[in-house]
Amino acid sequence: MTSRYKILCSVQILNEYFQDGFCPDLNIVPSEPTRDILKNVRLQYKMFGHQLIIFTETDAAGLPVAPVNLSGSLVFYMDLKNPAFLNYTSINLEALQSRRFYFTNLHQNDADLNLNLSREISVYDNTMAYHPGDFVSNASGDVFECITSTAGNDTTTSFWIARGKNQFVSVADMTGRCGHILNYKAKAPAGDFRVSVWGVDQSVGIYNKVLKTQRLKFESAVELVQIDFRGIPPGKYLVKVNEEAFFMWIDEAFNSSSYIGILELFPHLNTSSPFSFYKPAPGYDNAVTYAPGQLVEAGNNVYQCIAASLGHPPPNADFWKPRAEPGLLREVNYTLHFANRMAYWKYISSLKKIDNIRVKDTHDPVVLPFKPHPASGPKDYFISEQPLLVKQKDETSIFELLLSAPLNGINPVAPQPDFTKPGTLSRENGSYYCNMYLNY
């Protein structure tokens, strides 16, 4: 017996660090409940380098053997294969200590014409304080990255650098995580805590369903309390504690793991959405002769032709049978797009034989993008005037070292950051630094 498969959906992972843009550093695996769902509805999943592909088994007419018309979701965990990913990717490492990434097709983010599973990058807000690594957009959809902490300086100022129109993964895609019990620290001590847990209305993507309430009372004001989430299925929820509200991914298995993120795909989306697994089936036309296997929509239901039909509209059981899926397979391709990190490049001169660092092949004027320390006399180290993008090492370096005594009259090339070496990346006063030790 021959098995037939079609692509239900795929997720491509991109990263500006790599020369080809494809990121092979993440492995995506289903949660245990999702493994059971995949088996029950005849789905297969496979990682191909930078891409997750989910296949559905189909019949001879190319229609799913078991329609993916679920009321829940498909949950996948993101496993890190290469720890260096955290160094050369624009990720807030402090935030990652307590939070994890959460991506979903409910975000409906196609701002850069890709079907992104990350949140849409917010438009610059003049009232907000921004820090290095933060992303904003402008009214034209251009994306900018903050390189110096600022408030009240828009994207036309030197506090920002343009990053194209890409909808990059950002800190806005992070959410809290916990298991069955949350050790909650209140912003202010209290003796009475009213707790509620809200689930998402999948049809609109709004957290408006109360799943659990809890009240904790104490004889005196306390700051630390334990909130009980037992009985709540794994998933993302809005938690309200008195006047504070926050999102949490509640999942004992995930909380005890080293996964860096969750990917949650909802099959129920309306067929009018490009993020849906399905696209609309053509409406029934009484003047068309239909062949077995064809799908049509009639009366808000989808039917499959089982016998050649002309002038026999659904739901005529002799010619049509109802289908559970809402339409035709779209074979949708989602995107996760990571930015490469921006950091100050710091060249440390072990023998103090470097006078300066310049852009290669620059003669008039000479471009000196690094600041020496100290300013006069033998130099201990050089720091770039502004953060620079890090890229895969096989790209030719654009900097060269100006030595006090050139070797055979040749100025050696300044190396690029090597993230296989420990200590290459450091952080100071909110900014990242790439440290490179030179034998000059």
C-alpha positions as CSV (number, residue, x, y, z in Angstrom):
1,M,0.0,0.0,0.0
2,T,1.4,3.4,-1.0
3,S,1.1,6.3,1.5
4,R,0.6,9.7,0.2
5,Y,1.5,13.0,2.0
6,K,1.1,16.7,1.5
7,I,2.5,19.6,3.4
8,L,0.1,20.8,6.0
9,C,2.4,23.6,7.1
10,S,6.1,24.5,7.5
11,V,8.1,26.8,9.7
12,Q,11.3,28.3,8.3
13,I,13.8,29.7,10.8
14,L,16.0,32.6,9.5
15,N,18.9,34.4,11.2
16,E,20.8,37.4,9.7
17,Y,24.0,36.0,11.2
18,F,24.3,33.3,8.6
19,Q,25.5,34.0,5.1
20,D,22.6,32.2,3.5
21,G,20.1,33.5,6.1
22,F,19.1,30.0,7.2
23,C,19.4,29.0,10.9
24,P,20.2,25.4,11.6
25,D,20.7,25.9,15.4
26,L,17.2,25.0,16.6
27,N,15.4,21.7,16.8
28,I,11.6,21.7,17.1
29,V,9.9,18.8,18.8
30,P,6.3,18.2,19.7
31,S,5.0,18.1,23.3
32,E,3.8,14.7,24.5
33,P,0.1,15.7,24.1
34,T,0.8,16.9,20.6
35,R,2.6,13.6,19.8
36,D,-0.7,11.8,20.5
37,I,-2.6,14.3,18.4
38,L,-0.2,13.9,15.4
39,K,-0.6,10.2,15.6
40,N,-4.4,10.3,15.8
41,V,-4.9,12.6,12.8
42,R,-2.2,10.9,10.7
43,L,0.4,13.7,10.7
44,Q,4.1,13.4,10.4
45,Y,6.8,16.0,11.3
46,K,10.4,16.4,10.3
47,M,13.2,18.9,10.7
48,F,15.1,19.7,7.5
49,G,18.0,21.9,8.5
50,H,16.4,25.2,9.2
51,Q,12.8,24.2,8.5
52,L,10.1,22.2,10.3
53,I,7.6,20.5,8.0
54,I,4.4,18.9,9.1
55,F,2.9,16.4,6.6
56,T,-0.7,15.1,6.5
57,E,-1.5,11.7,5.0
58,T,-3.8,12.1,2.0
59,D,-6.1,9.9,-0.1
60,A,-5.9,9.4,-3.9
61,A,-7.7,12.7,-4.4
62,G,-5.0,14.5,-2.3
63,L,-7.4,15.1,0.6
64,P,-6.4,14.5,4.2
65,V,-7.2,11.0,5.4
66,A,-7.9,12.5,8.9
67,P,-8.9,16.2,8.6
68,V,-7.0,18.5,11.0
69,N,-10.0,20.3,12.4
70,L,-9.1,20.4,16.0
71,S,-10.5,22.6,18.8
72,G,-7.1,22.8,20.5
73,S,-3.6,23.5,19.2
74,L,-0.4,21.8,18.2
75,V,2.4,22.6,20.6
76,F,6.1,22.3,19.8
77,Y,9.1,22.9,22.0
78,M,12.2,24.7,20.7
79,D,15.5,23.0,21.6
80,L,18.9,24.7,21.3
81,K,21.4,22.6,19.3
82,N,24.2,25.2,19.3
83,P,24.7,27.3,22.5
84,A,26.6,30.0,20.4
85,F,23.2,30.9,18.9
86,L,22.6,32.9,22.1
87,N,25.8,35.0,21.5
88,Y,25.4,36.0,17.9
89,T,21.7,36.4,17.9
90,S,19.9,39.5,19.1
91,I,18.4,38.1,22.2
92,N,17.9,39.8,25.6
93,L,19.9,37.2,27.7
94,E,18.7,38.7,31.0
95,A,15.1,38.3,30.0
96,L,15.8,34.8,28.9
97,Q,16.8,33.8,32.4
98,S,13.2,34.0,33.7
99,R,11.2,34.0,30.4
100,R,11.0,32.0,27.2
101,F,9.9,32.6,23.6
102,Y,6.4,32.1,22.6
103,F,5.4,32.0,18.9
104,T,1.9,31.4,17.4
105,N,-0.1,31.9,14.2
106,L,-2.7,33.8,16.3
107,H,-0.4,36.9,16.0
108,Q,-1.4,37.2,12.4
109,N,1.8,39.2,11.7
110,D,2.4,39.7,8.0
111,A,3.8,43.2,8.2
112,D,6.8,42.3,6.0
113,L,4.8,40.1,3.7
114,N,6.0,37.0,5.4
115,L,3.6,34.9,7.6
116,N,5.5,35.6,10.9
117,L,4.9,33.6,14.1
118,S,6.4,36.5,16.1
119,R,4.6,39.6,17.2
120,E,4.5,42.6,15.0
121,I,7.2,45.1,16.0
122,S,5.6,48.1,17.7
123,V,5.7,51.6,16.2
124,Y,8.1,54.0,18.1
125,D,6.5,55.6,21.1
126,N,8.0,58.9,22.2
127,T,6.9,58.3,25.9
128,M,8.8,55.0,26.2
129,A,12.4,54.4,27.3
130,Y,14.3,52.1,25.0
131,H,17.5,50.1,25.5
132,P,20.1,48.5,23.3
133,G,18.6,45.6,21.4
134,D,15.0,46.9,21.4
135,F,13.2,47.1,18.0
136,V,10.7,49.6,16.8
137,S,9.1,50.5,13.5
138,N,8.0,53.7,11.8
139,A,4.9,54.5,9.9
140,S,6.4,53.2,6.7
141,G,7.1,49.8,8.2
142,D,10.9,50.3,8.5
143,V,12.5,48.5,11.5
144,F,15.1,50.1,13.7
145,E,17.3,48.8,16.5
146,C,18.2,50.8,19.5
147,I,22.0,51.1,20.0
148,T,22.0,53.5,23.0
149,S,19.5,53.8,25.8
150,T,17.2,56.7,25.1
151,A,13.8,58.3,25.6
152,G,12.3,61.0,23.5
153,N,14.7,60.5,20.6
154,D,12.9,59.0,17.5
155,T,14.3,56.7,14.8
156,T,15.8,59.6,12.8
157,T,18.4,60.2,15.5
158,S,21.7,58.5,16.1
159,F,20.3,56.4,18.9
160,W,18.9,54.0,16.3
161,I,20.2,52.0,13.3
162,A,18.0,50.8,10.4
163,R,17.4,47.1,10.1
164,G,15.2,46.9,6.9
165,K,11.6,45.9,7.1
166,N,12.1,42.5,8.7
167,Q,9.8,41.5,11.5
168,F,12.5,40.2,13.8
169,V,11.9,38.1,16.9
170,S,12.1,40.5,19.9
171,V,11.7,40.6,23.6
172,A,8.0,41.2,23.1
173,D,7.9,37.5,22.1
174,M,8.9,36.3,25.6
175,T,6.5,35.1,28.2
176,G,6.8,33.9,31.8
177,R,6.8,30.2,32.6
178,C,6.0,28.0,35.5
179,G,4.8,24.5,36.5
180,H,1.9,23.6,38.7
181,I,2.9,26.0,41.5
182,L,4.0,29.6,41.0
183,N,6.0,31.3,43.7
184,Y,4.6,34.8,43.2
185,K,6.2,38.0,44.5
186,A,3.8,40.8,44.9
187,K,4.8,44.4,44.0
188,A,3.5,45.4,47.4
189,P,2.8,43.3,50.5
190,A,-0.9,42.5,51.0
191,G,-3.1,40.3,53.2
192,D,-5.7,39.4,50.5
193,F,-4.9,38.0,47.0
194,R,-7.6,37.5,44.4
195,V,-6.2,35.2,41.6
196,S,-7.8,34.4,38.2
197,V,-6.6,32.5,35.2
198,W,-7.8,33.4,31.7
199,G,-7.7,31.2,28.6
200,V,-7.7,32.4,25.0
201,D,-10.8,32.6,22.8
202,Q,-9.2,31.0,19.7
203,S,-11.6,32.7,17.3
204,V,-10.5,36.2,18.1
205,G,-7.1,35.6,19.9
206,I,-8.3,37.4,23.1
207,Y,-7.8,36.0,26.6
208,N,-11.4,36.3,27.9
209,K,-12.3,32.9,29.3
210,V,-12.0,32.5,33.1
211,L,-10.7,29.0,33.8
212,K,-9.9,29.2,37.5
213,T,-10.2,31.6,40.4
214,Q,-8.5,31.5,43.7
215,R,-8.4,33.6,46.9
216,L,-5.5,33.7,49.3
217,K,-6.0,35.5,52.7
218,F,-3.4,36.0,55.4
219,E,-3.6,37.5,58.9
220,S,-0.8,40.0,58.1
221,A,0.5,41.5,54.9
222,V,2.9,39.2,52.9
223,E,4.9,39.6,49.8
224,L,5.4,36.0,48.7
225,V,2.6,33.6,48.0
226,Q,2.2,30.3,46.2
227,I,-0.4,30.2,43.4
228,D,-1.8,26.7,42.6
229,F,-2.3,26.0,38.8
230,R,-3.0,22.3,39.2
231,G,-5.8,21.1,37.0
232,I,-5.1,23.6,34.2
233,P,-4.0,22.0,30.9
234,P,-0.5,23.1,29.6
235,G,-0.7,26.3,27.7
236,K,-0.4,30.1,27.7
237,Y,-2.7,32.0,30.1
238,L,-3.4,35.5,31.3
239,V,-3.0,35.5,35.1
240,K,-4.4,38.3,37.2
241,V,-3.4,38.8,40.8
242,N,-5.2,41.7,42.4
243,E,-4.4,44.7,40.1
244,E,-1.4,43.0,38.3
245,A,-1.9,41.0,35.1
246,F,0.8,39.0,33.2
247,F,1.1,36.1,30.8
248,M,2.5,32.7,31.8
249,W,3.1,29.4,29.9
250,I,1.9,26.9,32.5
251,D,3.5,23.5,31.8
252,E,5.3,21.3,34.3
253,A,7.2,19.4,31.5
254,F,8.4,22.5,29.8
255,N,9.2,24.3,33.0
256,S,11.6,21.5,34.1
257,S,13.3,21.5,30.7
258,S,16.1,23.5,29.0
259,Y,13.9,24.4,26.0
260,I,14.1,28.1,25.0
261,G,10.7,28.5,23.4
262,I,7.3,27.3,22.5
263,L,5.6,27.2,19.1
264,E,1.8,26.9,19.2
265,L,-0.2,26.5,16.0
266,F,-3.9,26.7,16.0
267,P,-5.6,24.8,13.2
268,H,-9.1,26.4,13.6
269,L,-8.3,29.8,12.0
270,N,-10.8,31.1,9.5
271,T,-10.0,30.1,5.9
272,S,-10.0,33.8,4.9
273,S,-6.7,34.2,6.9
274,P,-3.5,33.5,5.1
275,F,-2.3,32.0,8.4
276,S,-4.9,29.2,8.3
277,F,-4.0,25.6,7.4
278,Y,-6.8,25.7,4.9
279,K,-8.0,28.0,2.1
280,P,-11.6,28.4,1.0
281,A,-13.1,25.7,-1.2
282,P,-14.8,27.0,-4.4
283,G,-18.5,27.5,-4.1
284,Y,-20.8,25.0,-5.7
285,D,-21.8,25.9,-9.3
286,N,-24.8,24.1,-10.7
287,A,-23.5,24.5,-14.3
288,V,-20.2,22.7,-13.6
289,T,-19.6,18.9,-14.0
290,Y,-17.8,17.7,-10.9
291,A,-15.4,14.7,-10.8
292,P,-15.0,12.4,-7.8
293,G,-12.6,13.9,-5.2
294,Q,-13.4,17.5,-5.9
295,L,-14.4,19.8,-2.9
296,V,-17.0,22.5,-3.0
297,E,-18.5,24.8,-0.3
298,A,-22.3,24.9,0.0
299,G,-24.3,26.3,2.9
300,N,-21.2,27.0,4.9
301,N,-20.2,23.3,4.7
302,V,-17.6,21.6,2.6
303,Y,-18.5,18.6,0.5
304,Q,-16.5,16.0,-1.5
305,C,-17.8,14.7,-4.8
306,I,-18.2,10.9,-4.7
307,A,-19.8,10.4,-8.2
308,A,-19.7,12.5,-11.4
309,S,-22.2,15.2,-10.8
310,L,-24.0,17.9,-12.9
311,G,-26.9,19.7,-11.5
312,H,-27.0,17.7,-8.2
313,P,-26.1,20.2,-5.5
314,P,-25.0,19.2,-2.0
315,P,-26.1,17.7,0.3
316,N,-27.4,15.1,-2.2
317,A,-25.9,11.9,-0.6
318,D,-25.7,10.1,-3.9
319,F,-23.1,12.5,-5.2
320,W,-21.6,14.2,-2.2
321,K,-20.3,13.5,1.3
322,P,-19.6,16.1,3.9
323,R,-16.1,16.8,5.0
324,A,-14.9,17.8,8.4
325,E,-12.2,20.2,7.2
326,P,-13.2,23.8,6.3
327,G,-11.5,23.9,2.9
328,L,-8.6,23.0,0.7
329,L,-5.0,22.6,2.1
330,R,-3.1,25.8,1.9
331,E,0.3,24.3,2.5
332,V,1.1,27.4,4.5
333,N,4.7,28.4,5.2
334,Y,5.4,30.4,8.4
335,T,8.5,32.3,9.3
336,L,10.6,33.0,12.4
337,H,13.2,35.6,11.7
338,F,16.0,36.3,14.2
339,A,18.3,39.3,14.0
340,N,22.1,39.0,14.3
341,R,23.5,40.7,17.4
342,M,24.9,44.2,17.4
343,A,27.8,44.7,19.7
344,Y,30.8,46.9,20.3
345,W,33.9,45.3,18.9
346,K,36.8,45.4,21.3
347,Y,40.3,44.6,20.1
348,I,42.8,44.0,22.9
349,S,46.4,44.6,22.0
350,S,48.5,42.1,24.0
351,L,51.9,43.5,23.0
352,K,50.7,47.1,22.4
353,K,52.1,47.2,18.9
354,I,48.9,48.5,17.2
355,D,48.6,52.2,16.5
356,N,45.1,52.1,15.1
357,I,42.5,50.1,13.2
358,R,41.0,51.3,9.9
359,V,38.7,50.2,7.2
360,K,40.6,48.2,4.6
361,D,41.5,49.8,1.2
362,T,40.5,53.2,2.4
363,H,42.9,55.9,1.3
364,D,41.3,59.3,1.2
365,P,39.9,60.0,3.7
366,V,41.2,57.3,6.1
367,V,38.3,55.9,8.0
368,L,39.1,55.1,11.6
369,P,36.0,53.5,13.2
370,F,37.7,52.5,16.4
371,K,38.6,54.6,19.5
372,P,42.0,53.8,21.1
373,H,42.5,53.5,24.8
374,P,44.5,55.4,26.0
375,A,44.2,58.1,23.5
376,S,48.0,58.7,23.4
377,G,51.0,56.5,23.9
378,P,50.9,52.6,23.5
379,K,47.4,51.4,23.1
380,D,45.9,48.7,25.4
381,Y,42.7,48.2,23.4
382,F,40.4,49.6,20.7
383,I,36.6,49.9,20.8
384,S,34.4,50.5,17.8
385,E,32.7,54.0,17.9
386,Q,29.3,52.3,17.6
387,P,27.9,48.7,17.8
388,L,28.7,46.6,14.7
389,L,26.8,43.6,13.3
390,V,28.3,40.2,13.8
391,K,28.2,37.8,10.9
392,Q,29.5,34.3,10.1
393,K,33.3,34.3,10.1
394,D,33.8,33.3,6.4
395,E,32.8,36.8,5.4
396,T,35.9,38.8,4.6
397,S,36.9,41.2,7.3
398,I,36.7,44.9,6.4
399,F,39.2,46.1,9.0
400,E,43.0,46.0,9.1
401,L,45.5,46.7,11.9
402,L,47.9,49.7,11.6
403,L,51.0,48.4,13.3
404,S,53.8,50.6,14.7
405,A,56.2,48.3,12.8
406,P,54.3,46.6,9.9
407,L,55.2,43.0,9.1
408,N,57.0,43.1,5.7
409,G,55.2,46.4,5.1
410,I,51.8,44.7,5.2
411,N,49.0,45.6,7.7
412,P,47.4,42.4,8.9
413,V,43.6,41.8,8.8
414,A,41.7,42.4,12.0
415,P,39.8,39.2,12.8
416,Q,36.1,38.9,13.3
417,P,34.4,37.7,16.5
418,D,34.8,34.0,17.1
419,F,32.0,32.7,19.2
420,T,33.6,29.3,19.6
421,K,36.0,30.9,22.0
422,P,34.8,31.4,25.6
423,G,34.6,35.0,26.8
424,T,34.1,36.5,23.3
425,L,30.8,38.1,24.4
426,S,30.4,40.2,27.5
427,R,28.0,42.8,28.7
428,E,28.6,46.1,30.4
429,N,26.2,48.9,31.3
430,G,23.5,47.4,29.1
431,S,25.6,47.0,26.0
432,Y,27.3,43.9,24.5
433,Y,31.0,43.7,23.6
434,C,32.9,41.3,21.4
435,N,36.3,40.8,22.9
436,M,39.1,39.8,20.6
437,Y,42.7,39.3,21.9
438,L,45.5,40.0,19.3
439,N,49.1,38.9,19.4
440,Y,50.4,42.4,18.5
